[in-house]
Structure formats: C-alpha cells, structure tokens
Amino acid sequence: MSRIHALEPAAATPKAQELLAAVKAKIGMTPNMMKTMAQSEAVLEGYLSFSGALGGGVLSAKLREQIAIAVGQANSCQYCLSAHTLLGKMAGLAKDELDASRRATSSDPKTAVALHFAHDLVAHKGMVDDQGIAAVRAAGFTEAEIVEIVSNVALNIFTNYFNNVAQTEVDFPKVELALPA
C-alpha cells in the first residue's frame, strides 16, 4: 500500500493538472509516480524538466533505459525497474539486454563500461576513482556523454528514492526485484 497518496489530476493544483495533462497527452497515461509527485507541483515540474532535458541529450534512448534499469535494480526500486523495463522494450532492447542491464553489464563492450560506471556511481555515492573515469573515456565516451551518464544516474536515484519512500503502486507490468537466473 502506498505511503504517499497519488492525486487524481482533478484534485491537483491547476499547475500540476496542466503538467499531468501534458504527460497523459504525450504517453497516453498518467503514471502513479507522477500523480504522487503532484502532491508538490515543484517536484513534478522539476522531475519533468530534468527528465525532458536529458531525453534531448546525446545519450541514446536505449542507453538511458539501460542506465535506469541498472540503477533501479541497485536501489531495489520495483516501480522504476518495472517502468524502465517496459520503456526499454519500447526503445528496442531485447530480453537478454534488459536482463544484462539489471546486472550492469552488456554484450556490447562500450555499453558495458557505461553500465559498470553507472553502477559504481550508485555503489560509491558518486565517489568514483580516476580509473573509473579513464575506463569510460577509453571506451570512447565524450565529456558530454560522461556528464549525461552521471546526470541520468542522479535522476534515477531521485525517482528510486521517491518511489521507495512513497511505496508507489506499480502501474506497469510488474518486474520482480530478484535477478533472473
């Protein structure tokens, strides 16, 4: 059961109603996470702005979803893991790629380095060593891509923590936190 109430759009402030309507128009539904964020229009607007900005960045949609899956798994966030597994499928990731992302790895060497770096950021609370940065650079990531990897990790930590605290009701096909065999 949720610990923070998800607002139906009609119960939200006018600004939050506008933001929720834009989400529904864009994706065809209003996820419970965003309805819960609508308790504070500043939180909802901040999340949507940050997420939207990163969506227009240099990282591919596939890599952004793989990062979200790796971070969601690392932070035991069933809501985010479920949502991003579906979004990852929609971005073109196959089941084996989705499963590998949960382990912060990939059959693609460059993606594997990015996911390992993302996992290290979570595990070490952002305190990565010089070798970690060197490995990402050696894999061919640009400064802009490195900055966006860090930013995608930070955005996903926010949503993981938000949903773990709120115990947001999962409104996507549920993915269990236990790693597949």
C-alpha atoms as an extended CHARMM CRD file, in Angstrom:
* protein
*
       181  EXT
         1         1  MET       CA              0.0000000000        0.0000000000        0.0000000000  PROA      1               0.0000000000
         2         2  SER       CA              1.2720000000        3.4460000000       -0.9130000000  PROA      2               0.0000000000
         3         3  ARG       CA              2.5540000000        5.6380000000        1.8930000000  PROA      3               0.0000000000
         4         4  ILE       CA              2.1030000000        8.8780000000       -0.0650000000  PROA      4               0.0000000000
         5         5  HSD       CA             -1.2060000000        9.3720000000       -1.8340000000  PROA      5               0.0000000000
         6         6  ALA       CA             -1.3030000000        9.5820000000       -5.6470000000  PROA      6               0.0000000000
         7         7  LEU       CA             -3.5160000000       12.5070000000       -6.6240000000  PROA      7               0.0000000000
         8         8  GLU       CA             -6.0980000000       12.1570000000       -9.3000000000  PROA      8               0.0000000000
         9         9  PRO       CA             -5.4930000000       15.0620000000      -11.6890000000  PROA      9               0.0000000000
        10        10  ALA       CA             -8.7620000000       16.7960000000      -10.7150000000  PROA      10              0.0000000000
        11        11  ALA       CA             -7.5430000000       17.0270000000       -7.0990000000  PROA      11              0.0000000000
        12        12  ALA       CA             -4.1910000000       18.5780000000       -8.0250000000  PROA      12              0.0000000000
        13        13  THR       CA             -3.3350000000       22.2780000000       -8.2060000000  PROA      13              0.0000000000
        14        14  PRO       CA             -4.0420000000       23.9570000000      -11.5480000000  PROA      14              0.0000000000
        15        15  LYS       CA             -0.3210000000       23.9280000000      -12.4550000000  PROA      15              0.0000000000
        16        16  ALA       CA              0.0120000000       20.2270000000      -11.5240000000  PROA      16              0.0000000000
        17        17  GLN       CA             -3.1640000000       19.4640000000      -13.5160000000  PROA      17              0.0000000000
        18        18  GLU       CA             -1.5810000000       21.1230000000      -16.5380000000  PROA      18              0.0000000000
        19        19  LEU       CA              1.6310000000       19.1050000000      -16.1100000000  PROA      19              0.0000000000
        20        20  LEU       CA             -0.2560000000       15.8320000000      -15.6330000000  PROA      20              0.0000000000
        21        21  ALA       CA             -2.4010000000       16.5410000000      -18.7110000000  PROA      21              0.0000000000
        22        22  ALA       CA              0.7590000000       17.0760000000      -20.7670000000  PROA      22              0.0000000000
        23        23  VAL       CA              2.1320000000       13.7370000000      -19.5450000000  PROA      23              0.0000000000
        24        24  LYS       CA             -1.1000000000       11.9500000000      -20.4610000000  PROA      24              0.0000000000
        25        25  ALA       CA             -1.1600000000       13.6030000000      -23.8890000000  PROA      25              0.0000000000
        26        26  LYS       CA              2.4340000000       12.5260000000      -24.5250000000  PROA      26              0.0000000000
        27        27  ILE       CA              2.3750000000        8.9150000000      -23.2940000000  PROA      27              0.0000000000
        28        28  GLY       CA             -1.3230000000        8.0590000000      -23.1750000000  PROA      28              0.0000000000
        29        29  MET       CA             -1.4680000000        7.5270000000      -19.4040000000  PROA      29              0.0000000000
        30        30  THR       CA             -0.6320000000        9.3070000000      -16.1850000000  PROA      30              0.0000000000
        31        31  PRO       CA              1.7570000000        7.0810000000      -14.1960000000  PROA      31              0.0000000000
        32        32  ASN       CA              1.1970000000        6.7770000000      -10.4560000000  PROA      32              0.0000000000
        33        33  MET       CA              4.6890000000        8.1500000000       -9.8100000000  PROA      33              0.0000000000
        34        34  MET       CA              3.7660000000       11.4470000000      -11.4470000000  PROA      34              0.0000000000
        35        35  LYS       CA              0.3730000000       11.5510000000       -9.7410000000  PROA      35              0.0000000000
        36        36  THR       CA              2.2180000000       11.0980000000       -6.4430000000  PROA      36              0.0000000000
        37        37  MET       CA              4.7600000000       13.7770000000       -7.3560000000  PROA      37              0.0000000000
        38        38  ALA       CA              1.7700000000       16.0710000000       -7.9990000000  PROA      38              0.0000000000
        39        39  GLN       CA              1.4950000000       16.4590000000       -4.2190000000  PROA      39              0.0000000000
        40        40  SER       CA              4.1420000000       19.1360000000       -4.8780000000  PROA      40              0.0000000000
        41        41  GLU       CA              3.9160000000       20.8600000000       -8.2340000000  PROA      41              0.0000000000
        42        42  ALA       CA              7.5600000000       21.9390000000       -7.7630000000  PROA      42              0.0000000000
        43        43  VAL       CA              8.6570000000       18.2900000000       -7.5180000000  PROA      43              0.0000000000
        44        44  LEU       CA              6.5740000000       17.2400000000      -10.5200000000  PROA      44              0.0000000000
        45        45  GLU       CA              7.7510000000       20.1690000000      -12.6200000000  PROA      45              0.0000000000
        46        46  GLY       CA             11.3740000000       19.6430000000      -11.5840000000  PROA      46              0.0000000000
        47        47  TYR       CA             11.2630000000       15.9450000000      -12.4460000000  PROA      47              0.0000000000
        48        48  LEU       CA              9.5850000000       16.5360000000      -15.8080000000  PROA      48              0.0000000000
        49        49  SER       CA             12.0150000000       19.3150000000      -16.7130000000  PROA      49              0.0000000000
        50        50  PHE       CA             15.1150000000       17.2950000000      -15.7930000000  PROA      50              0.0000000000
        51        51  SER       CA             13.8130000000       14.1510000000      -17.4870000000  PROA      51              0.0000000000
        52        52  GLY       CA             12.8010000000       16.0690000000      -20.5970000000  PROA      52              0.0000000000
        53        53  ALA       CA             16.1490000000       17.8170000000      -20.8410000000  PROA      53              0.0000000000
        54        54  LEU       CA             18.0560000000       14.5300000000      -20.5900000000  PROA      54              0.0000000000
        55        55  GLY       CA             15.7140000000       12.9880000000      -23.1730000000  PROA      55              0.0000000000
        56        56  GLY       CA             17.0450000000       15.5730000000      -25.6190000000  PROA      56              0.0000000000
        57        57  GLY       CA             20.6810000000       14.9030000000      -24.7310000000  PROA      57              0.0000000000
        58        58  VAL       CA             23.3930000000       12.9670000000      -26.5140000000  PROA      58              0.0000000000
        59        59  LEU       CA             22.7930000000        9.5380000000      -24.9550000000  PROA      59              0.0000000000
        60        60  SER       CA             20.5320000000        7.1640000000      -26.8820000000  PROA      60              0.0000000000
        61        61  ALA       CA             17.1280000000        6.2020000000      -25.5060000000  PROA      61              0.0000000000
        62        62  LYS       CA             18.3740000000        2.6100000000      -25.2160000000  PROA      62              0.0000000000
        63        63  LEU       CA             21.3750000000        3.5560000000      -23.0680000000  PROA      63              0.0000000000
        64        64  ARG       CA             19.2610000000        5.8740000000      -20.8960000000  PROA      64              0.0000000000
        65        65  GLU       CA             16.8530000000        2.9960000000      -20.2390000000  PROA      65              0.0000000000
        66        66  GLN       CA             19.7140000000        0.5740000000      -19.5520000000  PROA      66              0.0000000000
        67        67  ILE       CA             21.1410000000        3.0270000000      -17.0060000000  PROA      67              0.0000000000
        68        68  ALA       CA             17.6960000000        3.4140000000      -15.4170000000  PROA      68              0.0000000000
        69        69  ILE       CA             17.3460000000       -0.3700000000      -15.1490000000  PROA      69              0.0000000000
        70        70  ALA       CA             20.8200000000       -0.8080000000      -13.6410000000  PROA      70              0.0000000000
        71        71  VAL       CA             20.2090000000        1.9710000000      -11.1090000000  PROA      71              0.0000000000
        72        72  GLY       CA             16.6850000000        0.7730000000      -10.2960000000  PROA      72              0.0000000000
        73        73  GLN       CA             17.9900000000       -2.7220000000       -9.6190000000  PROA      73              0.0000000000
        74        74  ALA       CA             20.8650000000       -1.3870000000       -7.4960000000  PROA      74              0.0000000000
        75        75  ASN       CA             18.4240000000        0.6720000000       -5.4180000000  PROA      75              0.0000000000
        76        76  SER       CA             15.7740000000       -2.0750000000       -5.1520000000  PROA      76              0.0000000000
        77        77  CYS       CA             13.1050000000        0.1110000000       -6.7480000000  PROA      77              0.0000000000
        78        78  GLN       CA             10.4280000000       -2.1720000000       -8.1500000000  PROA      78              0.0000000000
        79        79  TYR       CA              8.4270000000        0.7490000000       -9.5500000000  PROA      79              0.0000000000
        80        80  CYS       CA             11.3250000000        2.0920000000      -11.6160000000  PROA      80              0.0000000000
        81        81  LEU       CA             12.5760000000       -1.3470000000      -12.6020000000  PROA      81              0.0000000000
        82        82  SER       CA              9.0830000000       -2.2090000000      -13.8770000000  PROA      82              0.0000000000
        83        83  ALA       CA              8.5830000000        1.1040000000      -15.6970000000  PROA      83              0.0000000000
        84        84  HSD       CA             12.0050000000        1.1500000000      -17.3390000000  PROA      84              0.0000000000
        85        85  THR       CA             11.8270000000       -2.4900000000      -18.3730000000  PROA      85              0.0000000000
        86        86  LEU       CA              8.7050000000       -1.6300000000      -20.3650000000  PROA      86              0.0000000000
        87        87  LEU       CA             10.2610000000        1.5990000000      -21.6680000000  PROA      87              0.0000000000
        88        88  GLY       CA             13.4250000000       -0.3190000000      -22.5490000000  PROA      88              0.0000000000
        89        89  LYS       CA             11.3820000000       -2.7950000000      -24.6090000000  PROA      89              0.0000000000
        90        90  MET       CA              9.7140000000        0.1430000000      -26.3240000000  PROA      90              0.0000000000
        91        91  ALA       CA             13.1840000000        1.5960000000      -27.0630000000  PROA      91              0.0000000000
        92        92  GLY       CA             14.1600000000       -1.6570000000      -28.7740000000  PROA      92              0.0000000000
        93        93  LEU       CA             16.0100000000       -3.5830000000      -26.0570000000  PROA      93              0.0000000000
        94        94  ALA       CA             15.7030000000       -7.3670000000      -26.2200000000  PROA      94              0.0000000000
        95        95  LYS       CA             15.0280000000       -9.5010000000      -23.1290000000  PROA      95              0.0000000000
        96        96  ASP       CA             18.6910000000      -10.5240000000      -22.8180000000  PROA      96              0.0000000000
        97        97  GLU       CA             19.7500000000       -6.8580000000      -22.9380000000  PROA      97              0.0000000000
        98        98  LEU       CA             17.1660000000       -5.9510000000      -20.2800000000  PROA      98              0.0000000000
        99        99  ASP       CA             18.3470000000       -8.7930000000      -18.0290000000  PROA      99              0.0000000000
       100       100  ALA       CA             22.0160000000       -7.8630000000      -18.5550000000  PROA      100             0.0000000000
       101       101  SER       CA             21.2430000000       -4.2260000000      -17.7150000000  PROA      101             0.0000000000
       102       102  ARG       CA             19.9270000000       -5.3420000000      -14.3260000000  PROA      102             0.0000000000
       103       103  ARG       CA             23.4180000000       -6.7580000000      -13.7050000000  PROA      103             0.0000000000
       104       104  ALA       CA             25.0090000000       -3.5220000000      -15.0020000000  PROA      104             0.0000000000
       105       105  THR       CA             26.5640000000       -5.2890000000      -17.9550000000  PROA      105             0.0000000000
       106       106  SER       CA             26.0410000000       -5.6990000000      -21.6880000000  PROA      106             0.0000000000
       107       107  SER       CA             27.2840000000       -7.8160000000      -24.5820000000  PROA      107             0.0000000000
       108       108  ASP       CA             28.2660000000       -4.5080000000      -26.2110000000  PROA      108             0.0000000000
       109       109  PRO       CA             31.6430000000       -3.5650000000      -24.6730000000  PROA      109             0.0000000000
       110       110  LYS       CA             31.0270000000        0.2040000000      -24.7590000000  PROA      110             0.0000000000
       111       111  THR       CA             27.5860000000       -0.1230000000      -23.1340000000  PROA      111             0.0000000000
       112       112  ALA       CA             29.0440000000       -2.4990000000      -20.5340000000  PROA      112             0.0000000000
       113       113  VAL       CA             31.5580000000        0.1730000000      -19.4950000000  PROA      113             0.0000000000
       114       114  ALA       CA             28.8070000000        2.7980000000      -19.1890000000  PROA      114             0.0000000000
       115       115  LEU       CA             26.6320000000        0.4920000000      -17.0670000000  PROA      115             0.0000000000
       116       116  HSD       CA             29.5450000000       -0.5180000000      -14.8600000000  PROA      116             0.0000000000
       117       117  PHE       CA             30.3450000000        3.1880000000      -14.3630000000  PROA      117             0.0000000000
       118       118  ALA       CA             26.6860000000        3.9280000000      -13.5450000000  PROA      118             0.0000000000
       119       119  HSD       CA             26.6260000000        1.0820000000      -11.0210000000  PROA      119             0.0000000000
       120       120  ASP       CA             29.8700000000        2.3430000000       -9.4480000000  PROA      120             0.0000000000
       121       121  LEU       CA             28.3520000000        5.8090000000       -9.0980000000  PROA      121             0.0000000000
       122       122  VAL       CA             25.4750000000        4.3080000000       -7.1160000000  PROA      122             0.0000000000
       123       123  ALA       CA             27.6250000000        1.9240000000       -5.0810000000  PROA      123             0.0000000000
       124       124  HSD       CA             30.1780000000        4.5920000000       -4.1570000000  PROA      124             0.0000000000
       125       125  LYS       CA             27.7590000000        7.5180000000       -3.8180000000  PROA      125             0.0000000000
       126       126  GLY       CA             29.4080000000        9.3570000000       -6.7070000000  PROA      126             0.0000000000
       127       127  MET       CA             32.9250000000        8.9350000000       -5.3730000000  PROA      127             0.0000000000
       128       128  VAL       CA             34.4300000000        7.1530000000       -8.3870000000  PROA      128             0.0000000000
       129       129  ASP       CA             38.1860000000        6.9130000000       -8.8180000000  PROA      129             0.0000000000
       130       130  ASP       CA             40.3850000000        8.1100000000      -11.6680000000  PROA      130             0.0000000000
       131       131  GLN       CA             40.4260000000        4.6210000000      -13.1690000000  PROA      131             0.0000000000
       132       132  GLY       CA             36.6510000000        4.6580000000      -13.4760000000  PROA      132             0.0000000000
       133       133  ILE       CA             36.7050000000        7.9080000000      -15.4220000000  PROA      133             0.0000000000
       134       134  ALA       CA             39.6510000000        6.6700000000      -17.5130000000  PROA      134             0.0000000000
       135       135  ALA       CA             37.7530000000        3.4760000000      -18.3940000000  PROA      135             0.0000000000
       136       136  VAL       CA             34.7350000000        5.4530000000      -19.6120000000  PROA      136             0.0000000000
       137       137  ARG       CA             36.9540000000        7.7170000000      -21.7000000000  PROA      137             0.0000000000
       138       138  ALA       CA             38.8990000000        4.7370000000      -23.0800000000  PROA      138             0.0000000000
       139       139  ALA       CA             35.6090000000        3.1680000000      -24.1690000000  PROA      139             0.0000000000
       140       140  GLY       CA             35.0540000000        6.2270000000      -26.3720000000  PROA      140             0.0000000000
       141       141  PHE       CA             32.6460000000        8.2920000000      -24.3210000000  PROA      141             0.0000000000
       142       142  THR       CA             32.8510000000       12.0540000000      -24.7750000000  PROA      142             0.0000000000
       143       143  GLU       CA             32.8070000000       14.5500000000      -21.9370000000  PROA      143             0.0000000000
       144       144  ALA       CA             29.1670000000       15.3250000000      -22.7570000000  PROA      144             0.0000000000
       145       145  GLU       CA             28.2590000000       11.6390000000      -22.5930000000  PROA      145             0.0000000000
       146       146  ILE       CA             30.0610000000       11.1880000000      -19.2680000000  PROA      146             0.0000000000
       147       147  VAL       CA             28.2100000000       14.1850000000      -17.8240000000  PROA      147             0.0000000000
       148       148  GLU       CA             24.9150000000       12.7440000000      -19.0520000000  PROA      148             0.0000000000
       149       149  ILE       CA             25.6490000000        9.2890000000      -17.6230000000  PROA      149             0.0000000000
       150       150  VAL       CA             26.1710000000       10.9340000000      -14.2260000000  PROA      150             0.0000000000
       151       151  SER       CA             23.0110000000       13.0180000000      -14.6850000000  PROA      151             0.0000000000
       152       152  ASN       CA             20.8870000000       10.0200000000      -15.6890000000  PROA      152             0.0000000000
       153       153  VAL       CA             22.1440000000        8.1510000000      -12.6280000000  PROA      153             0.0000000000
       154       154  ALA       CA             21.2210000000       11.1350000000      -10.4300000000  PROA      154             0.0000000000
       155       155  LEU       CA             17.7470000000       11.4350000000      -11.9640000000  PROA      155             0.0000000000
       156       156  ASN       CA             17.1280000000        7.7380000000      -11.4370000000  PROA      156             0.0000000000
       157       157  ILE       CA             18.3960000000        7.8180000000       -7.8570000000  PROA      157             0.0000000000
       158       158  PHE       CA             15.8320000000       10.5590000000       -7.2430000000  PROA      158             0.0000000000
       159       159  THR       CA             12.9590000000        8.5380000000       -8.7010000000  PROA      159             0.0000000000
       160       160  ASN       CA             14.1420000000        5.3420000000       -6.9560000000  PROA      160             0.0000000000
       161       161  TYR       CA             14.2540000000        7.0440000000       -3.5800000000  PROA      161             0.0000000000
       162       162  PHE       CA             10.9700000000        8.8280000000       -4.2300000000  PROA      162             0.0000000000
       163       163  ASN       CA              9.1590000000        5.5960000000       -5.1140000000  PROA      163             0.0000000000
       164       164  ASN       CA             10.8130000000        3.5820000000       -2.3500000000  PROA      164             0.0000000000
       165       165  VAL       CA              9.6880000000        6.1550000000        0.2340000000  PROA      165             0.0000000000
       166       166  ALA       CA              6.2050000000        6.5910000000       -1.2470000000  PROA      166             0.0000000000
       167       167  GLN       CA              5.8100000000        2.8860000000       -1.9790000000  PROA      167             0.0000000000
       168       168  THR       CA              4.1770000000        3.9820000000       -5.2090000000  PROA      168             0.0000000000
       169       169  GLU       CA              1.7320000000        1.4280000000       -6.5800000000  PROA      169             0.0000000000
       170       170  VAL       CA              3.2750000000       -0.1630000000       -9.6750000000  PROA      170             0.0000000000
       171       171  ASP       CA              1.0820000000        0.5710000000      -12.6940000000  PROA      171             0.0000000000
       172       172  PHE       CA              3.3440000000       -1.0770000000      -15.2770000000  PROA      172             0.0000000000
       173       173  PRO       CA              3.8270000000       -4.8090000000      -15.8760000000  PROA      173             0.0000000000
       174       174  LYS       CA              5.4630000000       -5.7720000000      -12.5770000000  PROA      174             0.0000000000
       175       175  VAL       CA              9.1020000000       -6.9120000000      -12.6240000000  PROA      175             0.0000000000
       176       176  GLU       CA             10.3350000000       -8.7660000000       -9.5740000000  PROA      176             0.0000000000
       177       177  LEU       CA             13.4860000000       -7.4170000000       -7.9040000000  PROA      177             0.0000000000
       178       178  ALA       CA             15.1020000000      -10.8530000000       -7.7120000000  PROA      178             0.0000000000
       179       179  LEU       CA             17.5540000000      -11.1820000000      -10.5870000000  PROA      179             0.0000000000
       180       180  PRO       CA             16.5830000000      -13.7220000000      -13.2530000000  PROA      180             0.0000000000
       181       181  ALA       CA             18.6400000000      -16.9340000000      -13.3020000000  PROA      181             0.0000000000
